[in-house]
């Protein structure tokens, strides 16, 4: 008797004209003559029983079975996207220990995609920060600086300033002197790291303004607040000038 939710196997001799499940699907030539195989009622999960000599590929499966498999895979991928990086790493370790390599590959791919997405988002937030810096627009800077008393900034030659309000005020006093057309700021040696909730960017700011030029080694720390990446720490300190090769005449 058929068990609901299981695959039922019915063994019988096959000829080259045998068909599966009355759906008009032929077995491959050369695998039917003189051998015993199985007809399968595909209803979900394969269980123990008579093992077929030919495993149908996706194009041989009934349309409903193929669509169901695709739908299940899509649902699993969507569920993986809701997991944090830490949860994905944990599930990957468990799958490897259990030698479930199919699940391990799925978790590995989701982990890579999510890591790339977080890194790109932090890069965008860093670009927004420097766009506000170059423009001298305090409103733009306010939108990129995060909330909380853990928000801090260390400008070159100054002490640590903590708390959002004090940090915004320090940027206001700094940006008031910025003239966008005369203030040039380029970045070198940009390095980005990110996970689910925070990210860091280290870089060298190359500044060329009316009254000053120089190189600033900067560290920017970003945090995800309310679904947005915002700046919570900016630290800048003078960097040594580039050493130019000595020219011997």
N, C-alpha and C positions, 0 to 999 in steps of 0.2 A: 504494500500500500504506500501511496505517496505521502511524504511528510511535508506539511506546509512549510514554506520558507526554505526548503532544501532542494538540491538538485537530485532528480531521480534518474538512475542509470538503467537502461534496458539493453542487454547484450544480445546481439544476433549477428549472423554472418552477413557480410556486406559484399555486394558486387559493385562493379564500376558505375552502375546506374542507381545505386542506393541513394536515397535522399534523407535529409535530416528533418525530423519533425513535420514532414509534409509541407515544408516551406519552399521547396524547390531548390535547396542548396546541395550541391554535389560534394562528396569527399574527393580530395586530390587523387588523381590517377596514380596507380602503383601502390597505394596504401590500403586498398580495399580488398583486392583479390587474395583469397586464401587466408584471410586474417579475421579475427573477431574484434569488433569495435563496439561503440556505444552510441545509442541515441540519448540525447540529454534534454530534459525539460528544464530550461533555464528559468529559475524562479528566485535567484538571489545568491545563495552561498553554496560553494562546492563542498561536499562532504565525502567521507570514505565510501568506497564501493568499487564497482568495476571501472578500472582506469582506461580511458579511451586511448587508442593508438594514435589518434590525431587530435591535437588541441586546436580548436577553431580560432582564427585570428579575428580582429575586430571587423574586417569586411565580410567575414562569414557569419557573424552573429546576427540574430534577429534585430531589427531596428530598435525595438523597445529596450533590449538588453544593452546595446551600445549607447543609447541616449541616457539610460540610467547610470551607466558607469561614468560617462562624462559629467553628468549632473552631480554625482557623489564626489568626484575629484574636485569639481569647482567649489562645492560646499566646504570641503576640507581645506582648500586653499584660502577661502574667505575666513574660515574660523582661525587659521594660522595667522592671518593678518591682524587679528584682534589680540594676539598674545604679545607680551613684552619680549624684549631681547633676552632677558634673563630666563623667562619661561620657555622660550624657544631653545635656548642652550640646554636647559634642564631636560626638556623632552628629547632633544637630540642625543644627549648622553644616555638616557633610558633606552631609547630605540637601539642604539649601538650595543648596549649591554645585552639587550634581548635579541640581538642579531636580526632586528626588523629593518633591513636595509632600505626597503621601499619607503617606510615612514621616515627613516633617518635622512634619506635624500630630500624628501619633501620639507622637513624641518630645516635642513641645511640651506636649501634654496630660499625659503622664507626668511631665514636669518640674514642671508646675504642681501636680499632685496631691501629688507627693513633697515639694515645698517647703511646701505647706500642712500636710501631716502632720508634718513636722519642727517647724514653728513651733508647732503645737498641742501637741506633746509637750513642747517647752521651756516653754510657758505652764503646762502641768500641773506640771512640775518646780518652776517658780517658785512656784506656789500651794502645793505641798507644803513648800517651804522656809519660807514665811511662816506656814504652819499650825504647823510645828514651833516657829518663833520665838514665835508668840502663845501656844502651849500651855506653853512653858517646859520641854518634854520633851527631855532630852538624848538619849535613845535614838532619838527621831524625827530629831533633828538629825544624829546619827551615820549614820543610814540615807541621808540626802540628800547628805551631804558625800562627795566622791569620794576615790579613793585616789591616792597619789603625793606626791612632794616638791614638785611644782608647785602643789599645793593651797595657797591663800593667803587671808588675810583682813586687812582694814584696818578696824578699828572706829573710830568717830569719836574723834578726839583721840589715837589710839594709833599706834605704828609698825606696819610690815608684819610679819605673823606667817606663817611658811612651814612647810610640811610638815603632813600630816594630823593627826598626834598633837598637835602644838602648837596647831593650829587648833581641834581638838575640845576641848582643854583651855581655850582662850579662850572658847569658847561655853559650856562648863560653868560657868565662873566668872561669865559674864554671865547665863545663864538661871536660875541659882539664885535670883536676886532677882526673877524674873518671877512675878507673881501673875496667872494667866489672867483672872480676873474684873475685876481692876483695870487690866490692861494692854491698852490699845486701840491697834491698829495698822492704819491704812488706807493704801491705795496710790493715788497720783495719777500722771498722765502716764506710764503704762506703755507701753513700746515694746519690741518683740520682734523679734529677727532670728535666723535659724537656717539651717544647711546640714546636710550628712549627719552630721557628727561633733561640731559645736560650735554653741553659740548664746549670745546675750547678751540680757539684759534690763536696761533702765535705767528707773528710776522714782523717785518721791519718796515716802518713808515719812513718814506723818503720825502721830506718836506722842503718845498722851495717857495718862499714867500717874499714879500717886499723887504722885510727887515730881518729875516732869518732863514737860514737853511740848515739842514741837519738830518740825522738818521735817528729814529726812535725805535727801540726794541719794545714791542707791544704784546701783551697777553690779554685776550678778550674771552670772558666766560659767559656762555649763554645758558639760559634755563627755559624750559617749556612751561609757560604759564597760560592757562585758559586756552590751550591749543595753539598758542603763538610762541615763537622763539624770541626771547628778549634778552638784552644785555644786562647782566647783573654785576660784572666786574670788568673794569678796564684798568690796566696797569701799563704805564709807559715810562721808560727810562732811557737816557741817552745811550746810543750805541756807538762804538768806535767807528771812525771813518774807514771806508774801504782802503785797503793797502794797494797802492798802485805799484806795478813792477818798476823797479829802478832801471832807468835807461842809461847805459854806459856808452858814452861817445868815444 
